[in-house]
Amino acid sequence: MAQTTNDIKNGSVLNLDGQLWTVIKFQHVKPGKGPAFVRTTIKNVLSGKIVDKTFNAGMKIQFETVDNRTLQYSYEDGDNFVFMDMDTYDQIMIPRDLVDSKFLLEGTDCIVSFHDGTPLSVELPASVVLTVTHTEPGLQGNRSNAGTKPATVETGAEVQVPLFINEGEKIKVDTRDGSYLGREN
């Protein structure tokens, strides 16, 4: 059974000109005049590039199946990161360029997308709890807004934190933009 643009849904993976694209958002449009069409916002699975694309309604299109699995990060091995499937205990090597390792700690569960057995992307949890390993003492001063200072966390990444955060404290960090979300007890 051939699939058409009428079958597009959020999260569908399309094969366009040999490249895989994930549908972020779609809208089926029936104008008063002229043929119907499907307006989409799609993201390239490999490069992360986001584009808007319009398809004619009913146009044949190639869908791909992508397998999303939850894997646990184990360790770094040369140019690869080793993840473990907690169901089968298989160890899977993921190339370094697919992993944003700024906030990746051992034992972190990540969602890894595969297509035909090849890893495509690694998605970290939305937030992680990290320990502050180095930061300068905060100085109270004459300023108009709440101050922040740089802090280095256990993964080596630098995060802007409020002045009251000290070394050794656990903080919650947003993995998408590296922003401070709060203290953890």
Summary of the structure (lengths in Angstrom):
residues: 185
radius of gyration: 21.7
end to end distance: 54.3
largest distance: 69.3
contacts: 492
relative contact order: 0.13
helix: 5%
strand: 54%
